[in-house]
Amino acid sequence: MELSKINRVFFVGIGGIGMSALARYFAKRGQVVCGYDKTCTKLTETLEQEGILITYLDETTSLPEEFSDNQDDTLVVYTPAIPKDSKILNHFINKGFALKKRSEVLGIISKGMFCIAVAGTHGKTTTSSIVAHILKDTGYDCTAFLGGITSNYNSNVLFGDNNVVVVEADEYDRSFLTLHPDVAVVTSMDADHLDIYGDKSQLEESFRLFAGQLKAEGTLYAHEGLPLENSISYAASPTATAKAENLRVEGSKFVFDYADTTQRIKDISLMIPGKHNVENTTVAIAIALQLGIDVEKVKQAVANFKGVKRRFEYIVNSGTQIYIDDYAHHPEELKACFDAVRQLYPDKKLTVIFQPHLFTRTRDFADEFAKVLSTADELLLLEIYPARELPLEGINAQFLLDKITLADKRVCGKDFVVQHVKDTKPELILTVGAGDIDTIIEPLKKNILNNA
């Protein structure tokens, strides 16, 4: 399907972060955009305010009339997270509509453009957001489809006037194999999505196939240590090709020097903390320099990058209490997040509120989760967020809690968490998880500020 021939688009699962970015893109182009999602959220409400019609009822009667029968200029985009028995999804299948996954649509949009694609089991949202911000802030420009709401632009899609597109490439369901980038980044290849891949070797093979999608004269950047041939390595390591050096904490900011085989940039200031974010920024700088962007402009852009919502986001930062929220839902992500917190606040008691995401991920990485969570000072553990999965016998929050060696730990509900924070006034609070834990952010924030 050609982009120029699409006049109306329906999104099945429009509330997803990647799906909503595409919805905004087509709405900006002037197409009729509608969608379905099972839950009304702050994001779907924002889309409705932007003029996109959304139904929350999985019934064919809820569809707008122009989507009742197939037409050649109509595109239906769906997410694999939608249940196979969805009435709306099956309506489109039975009527012969052109159905595409989000990744396939990104492939259509990026075809013929200079594509920068960022992949990885973690780190891809922040890295792609930093790349896009540098290109925007320096005046180089780009269009971007991101997996999070960037704080600088308060959006997950950026619109540009040139031929450059930045894409967050998702490894789930091998989605990223629809892309053919000019520049590709692989941030990490840790075992994840084993419900799809079966084992780590299959996941790694998928990343190798993604790297093989690179255009003939393309450039591949990979985090140092990843088993990808013909790549330029990056890391906060003296042996990487593009590297961060002299890393230190100054106040609440991380400061470092950048170096590669030809250039060096000293005293780069970064608002978002953590060694992992320094490394994410390092590869973004390498790409910007490859594109010929002025060094001083790059340094300035990095300094004013405010981060991504739910990626080490400060919710409250007062004299008495600090509350940080993060999307971390894999043991390696949790470890990186905890490390950043400890570097910034080594003497404060850390209260962690964690919501596990998926029964299979909790089962597959229970020992790794337990090891990281045991390093907190206090743990409030919510029940597992199932997302697309059915329950697994014996796999629940108590199963994970029993493996955690920390003394001050408990399984509890969201209401208890909110009341507990109100009563005990912890000095350093961290909410982590990828499910619906974000629904307690505002109640926690309100209680903290009201108690100040």
C-alpha positions, 0 to 999 in steps of 0.5 A: 500500500502506498502512502499517497493513496491512504485517505482513512485509517483505523487503529485497533489498539490506538492507546498504545504508545507506538500506535498513538504516534502513528495516529497523530502522524496520519491526522497531521497529514489530513487523513480521517483517523479513528480507533478502538481501545479497551481502556480510556487513558490520559493518552487516549483522551489527548488524542480525542482532544486532537480530533481523533474519534475513539470507541472503547466498545469492542462491537462492530456497531461502534464503528464509524460508517466509513469503516463498515465496508472495505475501500481501497483507500482505507488502512487498518493498523492493529497491535499484536496485543489485541486478542484474536477474538476481538469483534472489531479486529475480526470485522476488518479481517472478514471484510477484507480490509488492508491490515498492517502492524504498526511496524509495517506502516513504519516501513511504508512511511520510512521507505524512500527516506533516510531512516535512523532506526534504534533497536534493543531490549531496553534503552531504545526509547531514550536513545531514539528520543535523544537522537531526534531531539539533537536533530531537532534542536540543532536545526538539522530536523527530522520526523520521529516515531518514538516509544515514549512522550518526550518532555521537550515536545510533550509528544511521541511523534515529531514532524520534520520538513526534510527526508530524515526519519527516526524510528524506535524499532521494536523487537517484539514479534520480530516487528523491526524486520520491516525496516531498512535503515540507513543508520541502525543502533542496537542498544542491548540484546538481553533475553526478553520476550521469551514467550515469543522467541523461546530462548535467547539464541532466537532473540539474538538471531532476530537482532542479527537479521535486523542488522542485516536489513541495513542499506548497502552503505548503511552504518551499524552502531552496537553497544560494546560487547554485543555479538554483531559483526561490522558494527561501530561499538559505543559504551562508557568504556576505554575500548569502545570506538565511540566512548564516554570518558571522565564520567562524574556526578556534579549536583544532580547532573551527570557530566562526561567527555565524548571521544571517538577516532577523530573528535573529542567533546569535553564536559558534556552535561546531561540532565537524565542520570545514570551510566546507561543514559550516558551511553545512550547519549554517546551513540546519539552524539556519534550519529549527529557527528556522522551527519555533520552537525556542529559539535557545539550545537550537539553539546548544547542540545544534549544539555537541554534534553529533558528526558522522556516521561516515565524514564527516570522522571522526577515527579516530586523533588522537594527538600524533604521528599524525592519521588521518581517514576521509571518504566523499568520492567526487566531486571537489567533495566531495574538494575540500571535505574537503581544504580542511578538512584544510588549514585545521586542519593547514596545516603537516602533510604530507598522505598521501591514500589514495583509492579511486575509485567507479564506472568512469563517475564516474572517466571523467566527472570524471577531470580534476577528480579529478586536479586535487584529488588533485594537491594532496595531498603523497602519494597512494596510489591504490586500484583503482576500486570497481565497485559496480553497474557492469561494467568500461569499457575503458581506465578504471582507476586507472592511467588516473587516476594518469597525469593527476595531477601530484603526484610522490609517487603510486602505484597499490597494493593495500590490503595495501600501504597498511596495510604502508606506513603501518606502515613510514613512519608518516605524520603526517596520513593521510586515507582517502577513498572510497565503496566498500569502502575502509572495510575498511582502517580498522581495520587502519590504526588498529591499526597506528598505535596499536601503533606509537605 
